[in-house]
Amino acid sequence: MPSPEVRSKPTNRPTVRPRMEVLHTVQLDGVVAEFLGEKVPGGVSERYGVSGLRFVFEDGSKKSFNPRGQLYFSDWRFDVASPDGANVLLLQDHYGPYHVVSVSRLGEYLNGAEPDWEFGYKNPEGSAWVHEFGRWTSATTVAYRAGLTTLNDFEFELK
């Protein structure tokens, strides 16, 4: 006698998603950057809980930043605004590049317009290099690190 066929029945349990909350805000000229994610345990940098970024404009509208690739929890940084508040630095993928967008054009950019500047290290051998620690060193200069096993320091001057 053949054994009866056993079929699993799908359960109708709802998918549990973590509650996204605003973990950190950065005030720009007429725009607020809201870093979204999950709270992390005390003693751990709150940036490790970040999984998204949106911008809230003066009229109350909200637009999400959608990187072109994948960003990991360690890629997020809160110091996105240039020291003069005129520009925003946004990493597009764990492997670069960086985009710099003027705050006055941020809405257009979030709707698909090109950035004001795009930069990052491109390895002539074709391998993808990790990009990290992008930071403003002046109102017109960004420093960052890129590499494989050894990270190298680079600077980009907005011109």
C-alpha positions as CSV (number, residue, x, y, z in Angstrom):
1,M,0.0,0.0,0.0
2,P,1.5,3.3,-1.0
3,S,2.0,5.9,1.7
4,P,-0.3,8.9,1.6
5,E,1.1,12.0,0.0
6,V,1.8,14.6,2.6
7,R,1.3,18.2,1.6
8,S,2.1,21.2,3.7
9,K,-0.5,23.8,4.1
10,P,0.5,27.4,3.9
11,T,-0.1,29.3,7.0
12,N,-1.9,32.6,7.0
13,R,0.4,34.2,9.5
14,P,1.2,37.8,8.8
15,T,4.8,38.6,8.0
16,V,6.4,40.5,10.9
17,R,8.4,43.4,9.8
18,P,10.5,45.5,12.2
19,R,9.1,48.9,13.0
20,M,11.0,51.6,11.1
21,E,11.5,54.7,13.1
22,V,13.4,57.9,12.8
23,L,16.8,57.2,14.5
24,H,18.6,60.4,13.7
25,T,17.8,63.7,11.9
26,V,20.1,66.3,10.2
27,Q,18.8,69.8,9.6
28,L,19.7,71.3,6.2
29,D,18.5,74.6,4.7
30,G,14.8,74.0,4.3
31,V,15.2,70.2,4.4
32,V,15.5,67.6,7.2
33,A,17.3,64.3,6.6
34,E,15.7,61.5,8.5
35,F,17.7,58.3,9.0
36,L,15.2,55.4,9.4
37,G,15.7,52.0,10.9
38,E,15.5,49.9,14.1
39,K,16.7,50.9,17.5
40,V,19.9,49.1,18.5
41,P,21.0,48.2,22.1
42,G,22.6,50.8,24.3
43,G,26.3,51.3,23.8
44,V,26.0,50.6,20.0
45,S,26.1,53.5,17.5
46,E,22.6,54.2,16.4
47,R,23.9,54.4,12.8
48,Y,24.2,50.6,12.8
49,G,20.4,50.3,13.0
50,V,19.9,52.5,9.9
51,S,18.4,50.9,6.8
52,G,17.0,53.9,5.0
53,L,17.1,57.7,4.5
54,R,14.4,60.1,3.5
55,F,14.2,63.9,3.2
56,V,11.4,66.0,4.5
57,F,10.9,69.3,2.7
58,E,9.5,72.6,3.9
59,D,6.1,71.9,2.3
60,G,5.9,68.7,4.4
61,S,6.5,66.4,1.4
62,K,8.8,63.4,2.0
63,K,11.1,61.7,-0.6
64,S,13.1,58.6,0.0
65,F,16.8,58.3,-1.0
66,N,17.1,55.1,-3.1
67,P,20.7,54.2,-3.6
68,R,21.6,52.6,-6.9
69,G,23.0,49.5,-5.2
70,Q,23.2,48.0,-1.8
71,L,24.2,49.7,1.4
72,Y,25.1,47.7,4.5
73,F,24.4,48.8,8.1
74,S,28.1,49.9,8.3
75,D,27.8,52.1,5.3
76,W,25.5,54.7,6.7
77,R,26.9,58.0,8.1
78,F,25.1,60.9,9.7
79,D,27.4,63.6,8.5
80,V,26.0,63.9,5.0
81,A,25.8,67.8,5.0
82,S,28.7,69.9,3.9
83,P,30.0,72.3,6.5
84,D,28.3,75.2,4.8
85,G,25.0,73.2,4.5
86,A,24.9,73.7,0.7
87,N,25.5,70.1,-0.4
88,V,24.7,66.5,0.6
89,L,27.1,63.5,0.3
90,L,25.3,60.2,-0.6
91,L,27.0,56.8,-1.1
92,Q,25.3,54.8,-3.9
93,D,26.6,51.3,-3.1
94,H,29.0,49.6,-0.8
95,Y,31.4,49.7,-3.7
96,G,30.8,53.3,-4.7
97,P,30.4,55.8,-6.2
98,Y,29.6,58.8,-4.1
99,H,27.1,61.5,-5.3
100,V,27.1,65.1,-4.1
101,V,23.9,67.1,-4.7
102,S,23.2,70.7,-3.8
103,V,20.4,71.0,-1.3
104,S,18.6,73.4,-3.7
105,R,18.5,70.5,-6.3
106,L,17.8,67.7,-3.8
107,G,14.1,67.3,-4.8
108,E,15.0,67.0,-8.5
109,Y,17.7,64.5,-7.7
110,L,15.4,62.3,-5.6
111,N,13.0,62.3,-8.6
112,G,15.7,60.9,-10.9
113,A,17.9,63.9,-12.0
114,E,21.7,63.5,-12.2
115,P,23.9,64.5,-9.2
116,D,26.0,67.6,-9.3
117,W,29.2,65.5,-8.8
118,E,29.9,61.8,-9.0
119,F,33.2,60.2,-7.9
120,G,34.8,57.2,-6.5
121,Y,37.8,55.0,-7.2
122,K,37.6,52.8,-10.3
123,N,40.2,50.0,-10.3
124,P,41.8,49.7,-13.8
125,E,41.8,45.9,-13.3
126,G,38.0,46.0,-13.0
127,S,37.6,44.7,-9.4
128,A,35.1,46.5,-7.2
129,W,36.6,48.4,-4.3
130,V,34.8,48.9,-1.1
131,H,34.1,52.6,-0.4
132,E,33.8,53.9,3.1
133,F,34.2,56.7,5.6
134,G,33.1,59.5,3.1
135,R,33.3,62.8,5.0
136,W,33.5,66.5,4.4
137,T,36.9,68.0,5.2
138,S,35.8,71.4,4.0
139,A,32.8,73.0,2.2
140,T,34.3,71.8,-1.1
141,T,36.4,68.7,-0.3
142,V,35.3,65.2,0.5
143,A,37.7,62.5,1.8
144,Y,37.0,58.8,1.6
145,R,38.6,55.4,1.7
146,A,38.5,52.7,-0.9
147,G,40.2,49.4,-1.4
148,L,40.0,45.6,-1.1
149,T,42.1,44.3,1.7
150,T,44.0,47.5,2.2
151,L,42.0,50.8,2.1
152,N,43.6,53.8,0.6
153,D,42.7,57.5,1.3
154,F,41.3,59.7,-1.5
155,E,40.1,63.2,-1.8
156,F,37.6,64.8,-4.2
157,E,37.4,68.6,-4.7
158,L,34.1,70.0,-5.9
159,K,34.9,72.2,-8.9
